[in-house]
C-alpha cells in the first residue's frame, strides 16, 4: 500500500511540474515510463492548462486594421466613444429654430373667467401673448374622381381619338401624387414597402397592394430614365466628384451599390462588380476633374487627378494604435498624423490660396516623401508607408484645388440613406428592382440636393410627360439653396 501511495504521489508531482512549467528532462523520462493511461491523463491536463493560459494572455483573435468594419466581428470592435461636452450649438452661434409659418389659417382667443385655485373673479388686463401652433387635420382623405373620357371620330383621318387624362398614367387607378408620395417615402426616405402601404391605408384611407405599388414604381422609373441618364452626364462633367460603394443584395446575391455625388448631383449604380467593370459603366473615359475617394484601388484607372480621403487615413492610424504599441509605430504614426493635420490646418487659413502658400505646400510634399520612402521594420508602419508611396500625389490635392474637400464625407452621407433602406428592406429581390432602386434614389436625392420639392416636382413632371410625351428639363439648383 505504501508503495502504491508513493507511486501515486510521484506521478502527481510529475503532473504538477508539467502544469507549472517546471518539468525537467529527467522528470519527463519518468512520466513517459509510467502506465499509458496515466500518461494520457497527464497530457490532457497539460493541454487544458495551456489553453486556459492562452485564453487569458491572448484574448480574442486579432483583426487586420485594414479589414472593413462590416467584416470585423463585434467583439473585435472598440466601444463607441462617448460624446464630449454638451449637445447643441456652441456658445455664441446662431440658433437653428424652426421658422414661423408663412400664413395664419385661423385665429382663436383664450381667456379665463375665474382664477383656477380660488375661483375668484379676474381683473382684465391688456397683457397678452401669441402662440402659433401648426398641426395636420384629422380628416386626411383621398379624392376619388370619375373621369368620363369622350372618344370621337375624325372623318378626315378615319380614326377615333380621345383626350389624354393627365392625372394618372394610362390604365392606372392611382394618381400621380399618390405614386410620388409612396415612392418618395420608400426610395427617398427609406420607409419599407409594408410601412408605406400601412401609412397610406391608415392615415390617407388609400388601400393598395404590394404588387400595385411596385408596378407603379416600375412604370415611374421608366418615365424618369432620361433624368437618370442626365444626372450621370452632369456628374461626369463636374469639376470634382465624390465616389463610394457599399454592399448590396440582389435576390440573395452580393452586389454593390455605387454612389457618385457632389453638391448638386447624386447618381447611384447597383452592379454585381466592385471593381473596374462597374466603373466602366459609369466612366466612359477617365474623369477629367478631381475624383475624391477612399483608397480602394479600383478607382486608380479612372481619375486623372484624385484626392484620397484623409479621414480614412487617420482612422486607420487609430485602429492600429489600439493593437500596436511598438516604439517605431508610435513614432511613424505621430509624424504622419502631424503631417496630415498641418495640411488641413493650412487649407483652413482664411487667406489660403495655392499661390500664397506655395512654399508651405512644397515643404509638406517633401515631408510626405521623406516619411514614405524610409524603411521600417514594424509591419504596420511598412504597410502604411507603402500606401503613402502609392498615393503620394493624391493625399494633398486639396491644397492645389481649394474647392476640393480633403475627406469623402459627402459620398458617405449620400450613401447613408441607401444603407438605412438596406437594413429596413433587405435590398432588392430582382435585377429589375435594383434598376428601379437606382433610378428613383438618384432622382429623389438629386432633387433634395437642388432644393426642390420632390412631390410637387415629380407630380408636375408626370403631368407634363402625359400631355406632351416628354419630360421637362431636370430642375436646376434652387436659388434659395444656393
C-alpha positions in Angstrom: 0.0 0.0 0.0 2.8 2.4 0.9 4.5 1.6 -2.4 1.3 2.5 -4.3 0.8 5.8 -2.4 4.4 6.7 -3.1 4.0 6.0 -6.8 0.8 8.0 -7.0 2.4 10.9 -5.2 5.4 10.7 -7.5 3.0 10.8 -10.6 1.0 13.7 -9.0 4.3 15.6 -8.5 5.2 15.0 -12.2 1.8 16.2 -13.4 2.1 19.3 -11.2 5.5 20.1 -12.6 4.1 19.7 -16.1 1.3 22.2 -15.4 3.6 24.7 -13.6 6.1 24.6 -16.5 9.0 23.3 -14.2 9.2 19.8 -15.7 12.8 18.7 -16.1 14.2 16.3 -18.7 14.7 13.6 -16.0 11.1 14.0 -14.8 9.8 13.9 -18.4 11.5 10.5 -18.8 9.9 9.2 -15.6 6.5 10.4 -16.8 7.0 8.7 -20.2 7.8 5.4 -18.4 4.6 5.2 -16.4 1.4 3.5 -17.4 -0.1 4.7 -20.8 -3.4 5.7 -19.2 -1.7 7.9 -16.6 0.4 9.4 -19.2 -2.7 10.3 -21.3 -4.3 11.9 -18.3 -1.1 14.0 -17.7 -1.1 15.2 -21.3 -4.8 16.1 -21.3 -4.4 18.1 -18.0 -1.4 19.9 -19.5 -3.3 20.7 -22.7 -6.2 22.1 -20.7 -3.9 24.3 -18.6 -2.1 25.6 -21.7 -5.5 26.5 -23.3 -6.6 28.4 -20.2 -3.3 30.4 -20.1 -3.5 31.3 -23.8 -7.1 32.5 -23.4 -6.0 34.8 -20.6 -2.9 36.2 -22.3 -4.0 36.4 -26.0 -7.7 37.4 -25.7 -9.8 37.5 -28.9 -8.1 36.8 -32.2 -6.6 40.0 -33.7 -8.0 41.5 -36.9 -6.1 43.2 -39.7 -6.7 47.0 -39.3 -7.5 47.2 -43.0 -10.4 44.8 -42.6 -13.7 46.7 -43.4 -16.0 47.3 -40.4 -18.7 45.1 -41.8 -16.3 42.1 -41.8 -15.0 42.6 -38.3 -16.5 40.5 -35.5 -18.4 42.5 -32.9 -16.1 41.6 -30.1 -13.1 42.9 -32.0 -14.6 46.4 -32.4 -13.8 49.1 -29.8 -16.6 50.6 -27.7 -18.2 53.7 -29.0 -16.7 56.9 -27.8 -18.9 58.9 -25.6 -19.9 62.4 -26.7 -17.6 65.1 -25.3 -19.3 68.2 -24.0 -23.0 69.3 -24.2 -25.1 68.7 -27.3 -26.2 71.6 -29.4 -24.6 74.6 -31.0 -21.6 76.2 -29.4 -21.9 79.4 -27.3 -22.3 82.4 -29.5 -23.5 80.5 -32.5 -26.9 81.4 -34.1 -29.7 79.1 -33.2 -31.4 76.7 -35.5 -35.0 77.3 -34.7 -37.9 76.3 -36.9 -39.1 79.4 -38.8 -42.6 80.8 -38.2 -45.3 79.6 -40.7 -45.8 81.9 -43.7 -49.5 82.1 -43.2 -52.2 82.0 -40.4 -55.3 80.0 -41.4 -57.4 80.7 -38.3 -57.2 82.6 -35.0 -58.6 81.7 -31.6 -58.9 83.7 -28.3 -58.2 82.1 -25.0 -59.2 83.8 -21.7 -60.1 82.6 -18.2 -63.2 83.8 -16.4 -62.0 82.9 -12.9 -58.8 82.1 -11.1 -58.3 78.3 -11.1 -57.2 78.0 -7.5 -59.6 80.1 -5.6 -62.4 80.6 -8.1 -62.2 84.4 -7.7 -63.1 86.9 -10.5 -60.3 88.2 -12.6 -59.5 91.8 -13.3 -59.0 92.3 -17.0 -55.5 93.4 -18.2 -54.0 94.4 -21.5 -51.2 91.9 -21.3 -51.3 89.1 -23.8 -49.1 86.9 -25.9 -49.5 84.9 -29.1 -48.6 81.3 -29.7 -48.5 79.7 -33.2 -49.3 76.0 -33.5 -49.1 74.1 -36.8 -50.9 70.7 -37.0 -52.3 68.2 -39.5 -56.0 68.0 -39.8 -57.6 64.7 -38.6 -59.7 64.3 -41.8 -56.9 63.1 -44.2 -58.9 61.8 -47.2 -58.2 60.9 -50.7 -60.2 62.4 -53.5 -61.8 59.9 -55.9 -62.6 61.4 -59.3 -64.6 59.7 -62.1 -63.3 60.8 -65.4 -65.6 60.5 -68.4 -63.4 60.3 -71.5 -65.2 61.0 -74.7 -64.0 59.2 -77.8 -64.8 60.9 -81.1 -64.2 60.1 -84.8 -62.2 62.1 -87.3 -63.6 61.5 -90.9 -60.5 63.0 -92.5 -58.1 60.7 -90.7 -60.7 57.9 -90.3 -59.6 57.3 -86.8 -61.1 57.6 -83.3 -59.4 60.0 -80.9 -59.8 60.7 -77.2 -58.2 63.3 -74.9 -55.3 62.3 -72.5 -56.2 62.2 -68.8 -53.1 64.0 -67.2 -53.9 62.9 -63.7 -52.6 59.4 -63.8 -50.6 57.0 -66.0 -52.6 55.1 -68.7 -54.7 52.3 -67.3 -53.6 53.3 -63.7 -56.1 53.7 -60.9 -54.0 55.8 -58.6 -52.9 59.4 -59.3 -49.5 60.9 -59.7 -49.4 62.4 -56.2 -50.1 59.1 -54.5 -47.4 57.4 -56.7 -45.0 60.3 -56.0 -45.6 60.2 -52.2 -45.3 56.4 -51.9 -42.1 56.3 -54.0 -40.6 59.2 -52.1 -41.3 57.6 -48.8 -39.6 54.3 -50.0 -36.7 55.5 -52.1 -36.2 59.0 -50.8 -36.8 58.5 -47.0 -36.1 54.8 -46.5 -39.6 53.6 -45.4 -40.2 49.9 -46.1 -42.8 48.7 -48.5 -45.1 47.3 -45.8 -44.9 50.5 -43.8 -45.7 52.6 -46.9 -48.8 50.5 -47.5 -49.8 50.8 -43.8 -49.3 54.5 -43.8 -51.4 55.0 -47.0 -54.1 52.7 -45.7 -54.3 54.0 -42.2 -53.7 57.8 -42.4 -54.7 58.5 -46.0 -57.5 55.9 -46.3 -55.9 54.5 -49.6 -55.6 50.8 -49.6 -53.1 49.5 -52.0 -51.4 46.1 -52.6 -47.7 45.5 -52.6 -47.8 44.4 -56.2 -49.8 47.6 -57.2 -47.2 49.9 -55.6 -44.2 48.0 -57.1 -45.8 48.1 -60.6 -46.5 51.9 -60.3 -42.9 52.5 -59.2 -41.5 50.4 -62.1 -43.5 52.5 -64.6 -42.4 55.7 -62.9 -38.7 54.6 -63.2 -39.2 54.0 -66.9 -40.5 57.5 -67.3 -37.7 59.1 -65.4 -34.9 57.2 -67.1 -33.9 60.3 -69.1 -33.4 62.2 -65.9 -31.3 59.4 -64.5 -29.0 59.5 -67.6 -28.8 63.3 -67.4 -27.8 63.1 -63.7 -24.9 60.8 -64.8 -23.8 63.1 -67.5 -23.8 66.1 -65.2 -21.9 64.2 -62.6 -19.2 63.2 -65.1 -18.9 66.8 -66.4 -18.4 68.2 -62.9 -15.1 69.7 -61.7 -14.9 67.3 -58.7 -16.8 64.2 -57.7 -17.1 62.1 -54.6 -17.3 58.3 -55.0 -18.0 55.5 -52.6 -19.5 52.0 -52.6 -21.2 49.6 -50.2 -22.5 46.1 -50.2 -26.0 45.3 -51.6 -28.1 42.2 -52.1 -30.0 41.3 -55.2 -32.1 38.1 -55.0 -29.8 36.9 -52.2 -26.6 37.5 -54.1 -24.0 40.0 -53.1 -23.9 43.1 -55.4 -22.6 46.6 -54.8 -24.2 49.9 -54.7 -22.0 52.7 -56.1 -22.6 56.4 -55.3 -21.1 59.3 -57.3 -22.0 62.7 -55.8 -21.3 66.4 -55.5 -23.1 69.4 -54.0 -25.8 69.3 -56.8 -25.9 65.8 -58.1 -26.2 62.2 -56.8 -26.0 59.2 -59.0 -26.5 55.6 -57.8 -25.5 52.4 -59.7 -26.2 48.9 -58.5 -23.9 46.4 -60.1 -22.6 42.8 -59.3 -19.0 44.1 -59.6 -16.9 46.0 -57.0 -14.1 46.7 -59.5 -13.4 48.1 -62.9 -16.4 46.6 -64.7 -18.8 48.7 -62.7 -16.8 51.8 -63.0 -16.5 51.4 -66.8 -20.3 51.6 -66.9 -20.2 55.0 -65.3 -17.0 56.5 -66.7 -16.8 56.3 -70.4 -13.3 57.6 -70.1 -11.0 58.9 -67.4 -12.7 61.5 -65.2 -11.4 65.0 -66.2 -11.9 66.6 -62.8 -10.7 65.6 -59.3 -12.1 62.3 -58.0 -12.5 62.1 -54.2 -12.5 58.6 -52.9 -11.1 56.3 -50.2 -8.0 54.1 -51.0 -9.9 51.4 -52.9 -7.6 50.6 -55.9 -10.4 50.2 -58.4 -10.6 54.0 -58.8 -6.9 54.2 -59.9 -7.5 53.8 -63.6 -10.4 56.3 -63.8 -9.0 59.5 -62.4 -6.6 62.0 -63.9 -6.5 63.7 -60.5 -7.5 62.2 -57.3 -7.9 63.2 -53.6 -7.7 60.2 -51.2 -9.8 60.7 -48.0 -7.5 61.8 -45.2 -10.2 60.9 -42.6 -9.8 57.3 -43.7 -6.1 57.5 -43.3 -6.4 59.0 -39.8 -9.0 56.3 -38.9 -6.5 53.6 -39.9 -3.9 55.1 -37.6 -6.4 55.0 -34.7 -7.2 51.3 -35.4 -3.6 50.3 -35.4 -3.0 52.3 -32.2 -5.4 50.0 -30.4 -3.2 46.9 -31.0 0.3 48.1 -31.8 2.4 49.9 -29.1 5.8 49.5 -30.6 8.1 52.5 -30.5 8.7 52.5 -34.2 5.0 52.5 -35.0 4.3 55.2 -32.4 7.0 57.5 -34.0 5.7 56.8 -37.5 2.0 57.4 -36.6 2.9 60.6 -34.7 4.8 62.1 -37.7 2.1 61.1 -40.2 -0.7 62.4 -38.0 1.1 65.7 -37.6 1.8 66.0 -41.3 -1.9 65.4 -42.2 -3.1 67.9 -39.6 -0.6 70.5 -40.8 -2.0 70.2 -44.3 -5.6 70.5 -43.1 -4.8 73.5 -40.9 -3.0 75.2 -43.8 -6.1 74.8 -46.0 -8.4 76.2 -43.4 -6.5 79.5 -43.1 -8.8 82.4 -44.1 -6.3 83.9 -46.6 -5.3 80.5 -48.1 -4.6 80.3 -51.9 -2.2 77.8 -53.6 -0.1 80.7 -54.8 0.2 82.5 -51.5 1.4 79.3 -49.7 3.3 77.6 -52.5 6.4 77.2 -50.4 4.5 75.7 -47.5 2.8 73.2 -49.9 6.2 72.2 -51.3 7.5 71.7 -47.7 4.5 69.4 -46.9 5.2 67.4 -50.1 8.9 66.9 -49.1 7.9 65.8 -45.6 5.4 63.2 -47.1 8.0 61.8 -49.5 10.6 61.5 -46.7 8.2 59.7 -44.5 7.0 57.4 -47.3 10.5 56.4 -48.6 12.0 55.5 -45.3 12.4 51.8 -44.4 10.5 50.3 -41.4 10.8 47.0 -39.5 7.4 47.3 -38.0 4.8 45.6 -40.3 2.1 48.2 -39.8 4.4 51.1 -40.4 5.8 49.4 -43.5 2.2 48.8 -44.8 1.2 52.4 -44.3 4.4 53.7 -45.8 3.7 51.5 -48.9 0.3 53.2 -49.2 1.9 56.6 -48.9 4.3 55.8 -51.7 1.5 54.7 -54.0 -0.7 57.7 -53.2 2.0 60.4 -52.7 0.4 62.7 -55.4 -3.1 62.0 -54.2 -3.1 63.0 -50.5 -2.8 66.8 -50.7 -4.6 67.5 -53.9 -6.9 69.7 -51.9 -4.1 72.2 -51.4 -3.8 72.7 -55.2 -7.6 72.9 -55.7 -9.3 75.0 -52.9 -12.8 73.8 -53.9 -11.8 70.1 -53.3 -12.5 68.6 -49.9 -9.8 66.6 -48.0 -12.4 64.0 -47.0 -15.0 61.8 -48.6 -17.8 62.7 -46.1 -20.2 63.9 -48.8 -20.3 60.4 -50.5 -20.7 58.7 -47.2 -23.6 61.0 -46.3 -25.2 60.3 -49.7 -24.8 56.6 -49.3 -26.2 56.5 -45.8 -29.9 56.7 -46.9 -29.3 53.6 -49.0 -27.8 51.8 -46.1 -30.8 52.6 -43.9 -33.1 51.3 -46.7 -31.0 48.2 -47.0 -31.5 47.5 -43.3 -35.2 48.1 -43.5 -36.0 46.3 -46.8 -33.1 43.8 -47.3 -32.1 45.4 -50.7 -33.8 44.0 -53.8 -35.4 40.7 -54.9 -34.6 41.1 -58.6 -32.4 42.9 -61.1 -35.3 44.9 -62.3 -36.0 46.0 -58.7 -32.3 47.1 -58.4 -32.6 49.1 -61.6 -35.7 50.9 -60.3 -34.0 51.5 -57.0 -31.0 53.2 -58.7 -33.2 55.4 -60.9 -35.6 56.7 -58.2 -33.0 57.1 -55.5 -30.8 59.1 -57.9 -33.8 61.3 -58.9 -35.0 62.0 -55.3 -31.5 62.5 -53.8 -30.6 65.0 -56.6 -33.9 66.9 -56.2 -33.1 67.2 -52.5 -29.6 68.5 -53.1 -31.1 71.1 -55.5 -33.7 72.3 -53.0 -36.7 71.1 -55.0 -40.0 69.9 -53.5 -40.0 66.2 -54.5 -43.8 65.7 -54.6 -44.6 68.8 -56.5 -41.7 68.3 -58.9 -42.5 64.7 -59.7 -46.3 65.3 -60.0 -45.7 68.2 -62.3 -43.2 66.3 -64.4 -45.6 63.3 -64.8 -48.4 65.6 -66.0 -46.1 67.3 -68.5 -45.0 63.9 -69.7 -48.5 62.7 -70.4 -49.5 66.0 -72.0 -46.5 66.4 -74.3 -44.9 62.9 -74.5 -41.6 64.0 -73.0 -40.2 65.0 -69.6 -39.4 68.6 -68.7 -35.8 69.5 -68.2 -34.2 68.2 -65.0 -34.6 71.0 -62.4 -31.5 73.1 -61.6 -30.3 74.3 -58.2 -32.8 76.3 -56.3 -31.8 79.9 -55.8 -32.9 79.8 -52.1 -30.5 76.9 -51.5 -27.6 78.4 -53.4 
